[in-house]
Amino acid sequence: MSMQALSSLKIVEWAEGVPGPYCGKLLADLGAEVTKVEMPGCGDRARKRGPFPDDIPHPERSGTFLYLNTNKLGVTLDVRSRTGAEVFKRLIEGADILIENHPPSDVARLGFSYENLKKVNPALVMTSITAFGQTGPYCDYSTCNLVSFHASGMAYINPSDGVDDIEQEPPLMGPANQGDLVAGLTGALTTMSAVFARRMTGLGQHVDLSQQEALVSMTRHQLGNYTVEQFPWLRAKEARRPGVSEVYRCSNGLVYLICNDERMWERWVEAMGNPEWAMTELFADRALRRENWDAGKAMVEEWTMERTVEEVVRLAEASRVPCKAINTVRESVHSELLADRGHFVDIHHGEAGNITYPGAPYKLSRTPWQVNRPAPLLGEHNEEVYCGRLGFTRQDLTVMRAQGVI
């Protein structure tokens, strides 16, 4: 196991679901030692989420859990019990970072507020990822990806090609777990900012991350436009600015073509063989093309439908017009480019077997990303952590297990 960028950091992850564990995973993938704390018996709720092999639910075979928790150690601990709370504080004593995503009132009731934990470890960076932050009337509200997406306004501007009636037509949530992942990514970034600050002061701090605000920050250009025009232009079809930059169907798939200025348009018309329709007054300049683009798009698509994705992309690139194939998930997984970059990796898990995972989207030349271990089985590293690092005996573990502490 070679030295990695964050190999010196020790992290306790008391979080479940997606945002907190994704934050922890991003740091673990860079070499940080992340010890994941789960409730005995049930574990992280992500263990109940699919996909599962053969659609058979199993707490050790959840694709969601396996991906989010690669490279972590895993222990079980009931922090609600008196013994569990003391063990948890001992974990915090030796940690650089705590990642948690529980309601502030629950954290305070258990005695794990930042004010209490910094007495245990003044250098601790505590990252709290919650729905609406640590303060305000909604601070103890629970959330999920759906709630956060709508609370941020991000869903309101979707679909991005506009709707006819902005008051009546409902918004759409983005696919997958975009809201949760944005929160986790923002958490990793701000956590490391606090770690760098600690190098100067020697003191930790509390990172209070609102998932709603993390998503709001992703719609800044829309919010800025609204403050000027008082109109949600991206949502309203009437305000949309149509143009040549569109998705076009080909005989075997889809492409996205960007043709925003006059020179690009001229080169693209030439690539299409200078069709007569493109020479008419309807498409003489950018303003007219926008005004008449319903007809223009139909003519371009009639041309692309007679050709394959590969042919259209090749012609566009030869003409210096930006154009790229729109990959399906299957095409991404089997992409020659991603294969050449070594993006996907096979990881063996003791219960789930061999699974192909997305790797890191970056390459560090001196401290490379690597897979150090698969996602932990529930309580897999209890003995390693509690006996090997905290000094408990196996008999202590037997007693704590009998009491339901671990």
Number of C-alpha atoms within 10 A of each C-alpha: 7 10 13 18 16 16 16 12 17 21 26 25 25 23 24 22 19 25 30 28 31 26 28 34 25 21 26 29 25 22 27 22 22 27 24 27 27 23 20 18 13 12 20 23 15 18 22 20 17 17 14 18 12 6 9 10 15 15 22 19 24 21 20 17 26 23 19 22 24 25 27 28 26 25 24 24 27 21 22 16 14 12 15 18 18 13 19 19 18 15 20 22 17 17 21 21 26 26 25 23 22 20 20 19 13 13 15 14 10 14 15 18 16 23 13 13 19 20 11 15 19 17 22 27 27 26 25 27 26 26 28 24 22 19 11 8 9 12 16 18 13 14 16 16 22 16 16 27 24 19 19 19 19 22 20 20 23 17 17 16 13 18 21 11 12 17 9 8 10 14 19 16 22 16 7 9 15 17 27 28 20 19 28 25 20 19 28 21 14 16 26 15 13 20 20 13 14 16 11 8 9 12 16 22 20 18 21 18 23 22 31 25 16 22 24 18 14 15 14 11 9 18 17 11 14 14 10 8 10 10 14 19 19 21 23 19 18 14 13 15 12 18 20 21 14 15 17 21 21 21 12 12 16 20 22 17 20 19 19 14 11 12 12 18 19 16 18 23 18 13 18 15 9 13 14 8 14 19 12 9 10 18 19 12 12 17 14 13 20 16 15 15 19 13 13 19 19 12 15 19 16 14 17 20 18 14 17 17 22 15 13 24 20 15 15 21 15 13 16 14 22 17 21 19 17 16 13 11 9 8 10 13 16 12 14 11 10 14 13 9 12 12 17 16 14 13 19 13 18 13 12 17 10 11 13 12 16 13 16 16 9 10 11 10 7 9 15 16 21 17 16 15 14 17 25 23 18 23 20 14 19 19 17 15 17 19 16 12 11 14 12 15 13 13 10 13 17 12 13 16 14 10 12 16 21 23
